[in-house]
Amino acid sequence: MNLNDFKRLIAPLRQKIFLLLGRGILKAINNSEGTQKIQITVLDGEVITNMERFQEYGFETYPFSDSEILAIFLNGNRDHGIALCIHDRRYRPKDLSEGEVALYTDEDVSAPFRIQMKRDRIHFRRSDKEDIDIDTSKTEDIGTSKTVTTPSELHINSTEHKINSPEISLGGVIFGDLRTLIDSRFITLFNNHVHSQGVDSAGDVQVDTDVPTILASEANQATVRVRGI
C-alpha cells in the first residue's frame, strides 16, 4: 500500500472529523416545541434545518436572526447537528469588569437595561428608572423558619376600608406623634364615661348610667400598633 492508497482509505474518516464542528449563521427559530429548532447556514451556502438547540436548565433565550452559532455534528452527520452556543456580537455589553456577570437584551445597546452582578452587589439598570443597587454584603440571612404574614385589605363600601395586618405604620406630619390607635387618653375616657339619660316624657330627670363594667386596658393596644416615622 502506497501513500495515495492510504489517503483514499482514511478519506471518509478524515471527512467526518472535519465535519464534527461547524460555525454558522442563525436564520430562523421554531420556538413552539420542547426543544428549540433552528435553521442555519454553514460553509458555502449550506442550509441546515430542524437543528436542535440545547440550553441550560432554568435559562431560556430567543436570539435574533443573523446571530453566530457553534454546532456539533454527531459522527460528522450534517443531518444530526446540535447547537451548543449562539453569540450575538451586536448586543454584547463591553463595560463589565473582571468576574462580573450580566443579564441583558438588545435594549441595553441604546440605553441601560440589564441586571448586573457586580462586586458584593446586584445592580439593576433601566433607562427610564433610577438605578437600584442591592448590597449583598449587608443582607441578613433569615433562614427558612421565618413566617411572613401578608396584609390583606377589604374594601366594604365608599366609607369603610379594613386592613388586616400585624402592624400598621403611618408616617408624615399628621401621624408623626401617633403611636397607638388606642392610647392612654382613650382608655381613661372610655373607662370613666357614662351615658346621660336626660329627661323622660313626664319631665323627670333620669339617673345617668354607671361607668362600663368591662374596662379597657393596656392589653387592648396590642391588637393594632401604629408607628410614626
N, C-alpha and C positions, 0 to 999 in steps of 0.2 A: 504494500500500500504506500503510495507516494503522498506528498503533501496535499496535492489537489484532491485526491480521493478522501483524505481525512477532513478537509474543509467541507466537502459535499456531505460527509457523514454527520458532521456536527452542525450543519447549517440549520436544521429545524430547531435544535436546542438553543442555538445562538439567537435565532429569531424570537423565540419565546422569552428569553432573558431580556432582550432589548424591549419587548412589549410589556414587561411586568409593571412598569411605572409609566405614567403618562401625565402630561401637563396640557391643559386645555382652557377653553373659554366657555363660561356658562351662557346658555342661550334660552333655556326655558325650564320651568319648575312645575311639577304636578304635586300639589300640597294636600291632596284630598285622601291619601291612603295612609296606612300605618307607618310607612317609611316614605320620605320624600323621594320622588323620582325626578331625575333631571335629564336634560338634553345638553350635550356639549359638542364642541368642535375641537378636534385634535389634529396633530400633524398637518398635512397639506389638504385642508378642507374636509377631512374625515368627520362624519357626523355620527355620534353615538347617542341613542335614545334609551329611555327607561333604565338609566343607571341609578342604583340605589345610593342614597346619601346617608351615611351613618353619623349620628350626633350623640354627644354625651347626654346621659340621663339627667333630666331636670333643667336642661338648657336647650332652647329651641330658637332658631333663626330662620329668616326668609330673605336670603340675599337678593341683590339686584342682578339683572342680566348684565352680561359682559364682565362679571367678576372672574377672577382667575381660580382655577381648580387644579388640585393634585389628586390623582386617582391611581388605584392599584388594580391590576387585571389578573385575576386568579389563573394560574397556569399559562399566563400570556394570552388568554382568550379575550378578545376585544368585546365579545358579547356578554361577558361576565365581569363588569367593572364595578368598583365600589369607590365612591368619592370619600376621600379622607379629610380634605381640608378645602375650604373656599375662602379666598382672600380678596379684599377689595381695597386697593391702594388709594382709591379716590376719597375714601372717607375715614381712613385710619388716623386717629389723633396722634400727633407727633410731639406733644408737650409733656408727656409723662416722665417722671423721674425714675431712677433705677428701683425696681422692686414694686412699683405701683401697678394697680390693675384698674381698668375702667370698663364699664358697660356703656355703649354708645350706639347711636344710629346715624343715618346720613344727615339728620338735622343738626348734629354737632358741628358740621362744617361751617354753616352760615352764622350760627350763634351758639353759645354754650348750651348743651343739652346732654347731660351724662350723669352717671353715678360713678364716682371715682374713689377707690380705696387708697388713701394716702398714708403717710406715716402716723400711726396712732389715731387716725380719724377717718370718717367716711364723709365725703364731700359730694353734695348734691348741687349740680349746676343747671340752671334753667334761665333762658334769656329774659322771660317776662316776669320772673320772680326773684326775690332775694336769694342769694346762695345760702345753703344751710350746711353747717359743719356739726358732726356728732363726734365728740372727743371720746374715743373708745377706751382711753387710758383711765378715764374717770367714771365709767359706767359701773353700776352696782350689780353684783350677781345676786339675784333674788331667789335663785334655786328653783325647784319645781313644786314646792309645797305652799307657795303663796296663792291666796284666793282673792280674785278681783271681783268686786261687786259692781255690775254695770248699772248706772242710774237709769230709771225709766220715767217717762213723762206721760201724763194723761190729760188731754185737753177735753174738759167736760162740756163747757159752753163758752160764751163770749166773755164771761166774767170770772170763771173758775178754772184754774190750771193746777194740777197736782204733780209734784216731783217726789219720787221715791228714791232716796239716796242716803248712804250712811252719813254723809256730811255735806252741807251746802256752804259754799264760800261766796260772800258778797263783798265787793270792793268799791272803791271810788269815794267821792266826797260824802255822798248821802249815807253810805253804810260804813264809813271809816271807823266810827266809835261803837258800832253794833257788835256784840259778842255772842249773845244768845237770843233766840226768839222768845224764850221765857226767862226773864231775868228777875232779880230780887225785887224790883219795883212792882212787877206784875204779880209776883207771889204775895207780897204784902197787900196789894189792892184786892186780889181775889179772896184771900183768907179773911179779910175784915169787912167785906162788902155785905150789905143787907138789901132786901127789896122793900121799898116803901109801899104800904097797902093803900095809902091815900084815904079818901072819904067814900063811904058806901052810899047807896041810894037814899038812905034815911038821913044822911048828913052827919053820921057819926064817924069820928076819926078812928081808923083801924091801926092795930099794933103792927110795927114792922116785923119782918121775918128775922130769924136768928142768922148768924153767920153760917157758912157752909159746914156741914158735918164731915165732909171729906175735904181735907186741906191739901193745897198744892205744896210741894217741897222742892229742894234742890234736885232730887232724883228725876223730877219731870223734865229737867233741862237736857237730859241725856237722849231724849227722843229725837231732837233736831238740834244740831250745832251749827252756828254760823260764825265764820271768822272774818273779821275785817282786815283789809290789807294795810 
